[in-house]
Amino acid sequence: MYKHVVLWKLKENADGMSRSELAKEVKRKLEALPAVINEIKEYEVAINIGDYGASFYDVSLVSVFENKDTFWNYTKYPEHDDVVAYIQSVQEDEQIVDYEL
């Protein structure tokens, strides 16, 4: 099993939306992907509700794929590319951890 974990820090304002509105839009766009990308085994998108000092990132994604090859196939869908482009336009920072179980 291949896991892909991503954390995003969003801009304070972008596209006429506040950070909290952006988080909801990012979540909505990400959650649409499993309907069109068969390689996704599990897909969990969340908006951070923590409000303490270490609570830096706004949105998280934990996704599971059968193996590294199916993960890389997921990254080649145009729908994935569209979501990535949108997130890149509204993010301040991104951190990624991939690992195999």
N, C-alpha and C positions, 0 to 999 in steps of 0.2 A: 504494500500500500504506500502511496506517495501523498504526502501532505504539503499543502501550500498555504502559508499564513502571511497575511498582509495587514499592516496597520497604516492608516492615513491620518495626517494632521491637515485639516482643511483651512483655507483662507478665512479671514474674519468676514469678508464679503466678496462675492463674485457673482456674475450673471444676475445682479439685482437681488440676490438672496443673502440672508445671514448665514453664519456658520451652521446653526441648527437646521435651517432649511436645506442647506447644501448637503448635510449629513443624510437627511431623509431622501433627497434626490439621488445621492450616490447609492444608498441602500436599495432604493427602488430599481435603479438601473442594474445593479449587480444581481438582485433577486430574479430578474427576468432571464438571466443566462441559462439556468438549468433547463428551461423549457425548450431551448434551441440547441444545447450542446450535450449530446448523449454521453460524452466521456466523463461527465461529472457524476461521481458516486454520492458524495455528500457536499452540502454547501450551506454554510452558516454565516450570515452577515448580521452584524450588530452595531448599534450606536452606543458609544461609551456613556454610561450614566454616572461614572465616578466623578467626584468633584473635589479631589484632594491633589496635593502637589505632584505626585507621580502619574497623574492622570492626564498625560500629554496628548494622546491620539484620540481622534473623534470617531473613527469607523474602523471595524475589524472585519476580516474575512478569513475563515478557516474552511478550506476546501480539500476534498479527498478524491484521489484518482487511483485507478488500479495499479498504475506504474508510471515511471517517468515518461515513457513514450505517449501514453494517453494524456498526461499533463501537457506535453508539448503540442499535441494535436489540438487541445483546448485553446491554446494561445494563438492558433492560426485561424480561428473563426473570425469573419468580419464583424460579427456582433461583439465579440470580445474586444477587438481592436477599437470599436466605437466607444465602448464603455471605458477602456483604458485612456483613450484620448480625452474624453470628458473629465475623468478624474484628474488627469495630469493638468488640465486647465484650471482646476479649482483647489488643488492641493498645495500645501507648503512643504510637506515632508512625507516620505513613504519609507517603510521598513519591511523587508521580506525575509522570511525564513522558510526554507524548503527542507523536508527530511523524509526518509523512508523508514517504515516500520517492518 
